[in-house]
Amino acid sequence: MAYVVYANGGGALSFSQKSEDYIIRGMFDCLDIETPSYIDIGAHHPYFLSNTALFYARGSRGINIEPNPILFDVINLYRKKDINLMMGIGPSSGVMPFYVMNANALSTFSKQEAEFICKEYGFKVVDVINVKVETLNKIITEYCSGVFPDFMSIDTEGLDEMILESLKECPSLPKIICTETWDYGLKTNHIPEICAILEPLGYMLFLDNHLNSIFVLKDLWEKAVNSKKA
C-alpha cells in the first residue's frame, strides 16, 4: 500500500511529510534531471513519510539505509529495484548500539536522544541492538563508484550533523540535500549549525519549512536558473 498526501491541497502526489519531495522534484526539473539518483539515510519506510518514494515511482533508483530490522524488511519488500542496506552511517566502520523505540520513527543511535525522548515525551526504549555502521565515504565508494547520488535525504534522529560533516571526506557531493533541522526535544532549529557545515562546501539554503531544510549546490543552481532566463 502506498501512503500519499496531496501537495498544497492540489492534485500532485507527495509521499513526504510536508511535500518536500514535490518541491525537490521541481528543483530537479529545473536542473534538467528527469530521474535523479538518491541515497536515503534513515529511510524509515518505502512510502510513508518518504522523501524518495516519489522518485522511485517515476523510475529513479538509489540506496536506502535503514538500521531498524523491522522497517528494513518492509523497505526490502517494496523497494526491490533499489540497493537496500540494513545499517547506519557512523564516523567509522564498526558496530554501534541502536535504541529501538516504541515509536519506530524515533529510533536512534544516540543514547542521549533516546533518553531525552523517553523523559520528555513518555516514549520507551523497547530494545537495544548492535547494528553495523559504515562511513558515508565507504558507501559512496563501494556502491556508487565514488560518484555521489544526485539527491541525499537524511533523517537519523540526532546524527544528521555528523553525517553532513562526513561529506567533507567524500570524493563528490549530492546536488540537493534534504535534512531534518528541527529538534523536537530541544524545540529549536539547527539551521545555523547545518549552514555552517554546508555553505563552505558550496551549498545554499533553498527552503526551510520549520521541520526539514533543503539545500542545493549554489553554483549549479544559479547556472540552471540563469540558463532558463536566457
Salt bridges, closest charged atoms under 4 A:
ASP32 OD1 - LYS228 NZ 3.01
ASP82 OD2 - ARG79 NE 3.06
GLU134 OE1 - LYS138 NZ 3.81
ASP150 OD1 - LYS175 NZ 2.66
GLU161 OE2 - HIS190 ND1 3.32
GLU165 OE1 - LYS168 NZ 2.69
ASP183 OD2 - HIS190 NE2 3.25
GLU193 OE1 - HIS190 ND1 3.98
ASP208 OD2 - HIS210 ND1 3.84
